[in-house]
Amino acid sequence: MILNCNGRLLDLSTPVIMGVLNITPDSFHEGSRMISVEHAVNVAKQMIVDGAQILDLGAMSSRPGAKIITVQEELNRILPVVRAIHKVLPDAILSIDTVRSSVAIACLEAGAHIINDISGASIDSELIDVIAKYKVPYILMHMKGNPETMQSKAKYSDVTMEVLAFMSNQIRALRARGIHDIVIDPGFGFAKLDVHNFTLMKQLGSFKIFDCPILAGISRKSTIQRTLEVNADDALNGSTALHMYLLERGTNILRVHDVKEAREVIKLWQKLQ
């Protein structure tokens, strides 16, 4: 599989790493919060050195219960970082974690390459117009509601079938718009209880039916914290264990806070192949 990232080709025949850069004061993992533009640039540099092929920049927290911030506040946080990283690391592939078309446009114009939409275009329908116009990869994630309300909507008769049906409908609509560089993300932790997350992990191979790259974002999440009775700071070991499991089930992109450790997992997984 190959993604055309705004003119740059990303080969996914071997799993790749997406490093998380949270330009927010309230991300669930304190260690991933960027406190300044300079801090974000320095962390981005280290992530590239450690083996990240994609940097995922987000300026609005999507942890359960997080408040929706204004568009202007999101732009004020993210644009200086996008511009600075693009200037210092011009070869880095930048993904923008946003649900808003105006933020997507501003960041793509500033040098970004991918849009990562946790809402699956359910919050701002014009975001799909932006993807079609700029012809950039689109990360399609499953979520019900929004971060503020999603956990109250974590009710399923069959979580895998419901997420598969959502992906099928959305992918069909995206392809009808001429959008073909689509990455699918089951949305671990987004309107999902622990039992739903583990079910989706076990059945992740079902998502190969769409012939789209699969992204998994489980790094340090509350499912790991609750299961192991640890906090986010102590959830690295659990994240590493699940990353190996997810690679075995067909994950193409690991979205992680800890790039070096994820790279080691991929190296070991490659040896096992």
C-alpha positions, 0 to 999 in steps of 0.5 A, a space after each residue: 500500500 502506498 499513500 500519496 501525501 500531497 505529492 510525497 509517497 509513503 510506502 506502507 508495505 512495512 508498518 510505519 509510526 505516527 508520532 503524537 504531538 498534542 498542542 494542548 494544555 489538557 491532553 490525557 497524557 501529560 508527557 505528550 503536551 507541547 508547552 511551546 513552539 520550540 518544545 514541539 519542534 524539538 520533540 518533532 526532531 527527536 521523533 524523526 530521529 527515533 523512527 517516526 514517518 508521520 507526525 500527528 499534530 492536534 490542538 484540541 483535546 479529544 479525551 473523554 469529556 474534553 470541551 470543544 474549543 473555538 476555531 480561532 483558538 485551535 488555529 492559534 495553537 496549531 498554525 505556528 507549530 505547523 509552520 515551524 516544523 515544516 520549516 525545520 523539518 521540510 521532509 517530515 510528513 505532517 498529519 493534522 488532527 482536526 474535525 474542522 474544514 477551516 483548520 484543515 485548509 489553513 494547515 494544508 496551506 502551511 505545509 501539512 500533508 494528511 488530515 486525521 478526522 476523529 469525527 468521520 466527517 460527522 461534525 463538519 461535512 465541508 471537511 470532505 470538500 477540502 480533502 477532495 480539493 487538496 487530494 490528500 490522504 484522509 484518516 477516517 475514524 469511527 466515533 459516536 457523538 463528540 469527545 464531550 458526549 461520546 462515552 454516553 453513546 458507547 452502546 452496541 449490539 455488535 461493535 465490530 459489525 457496527 463499525 464495519 458498516 460505518 466504514 463501508 458507508 463512509 468509504 463508499 461516499 468518499 470514493 464517489 467524491 474521488 477520494 482514494 487515499 483513505 486510512 481507517 481507524 476503528 477509534 479505540 476509546 472513542 465511544 467504546 468501553 473496554 470490552 468494545 476496544 478489546 473486541 475490535 482488537 481481536 477482530 481487527 483483521 475484519 477491516 482488511 476487507 476495505 483494502 485500506 491501510 489500518 491505523 491503530 491508536 491505543 497508546 497509553 489509553 484508559 483501557 490499558 490504564 484500567 486493565 493494568 491499574 496504572 496511570 497514563 505515565 505507567 502505561 508504556 509497557 501495556 501499550 507495547 504489548 498491544 502494539 505487537 498484537 495489533 501488528 499481528 492483526 494487520 495494522 499499517 500505522 501505529 499512532 504512538 506517544 513513544 516512537 523509539 519503543 514502537 520502532 523496536 516493536 516493529 523491528 521485532 515483529 519483522 523478524 518474526 515474519 
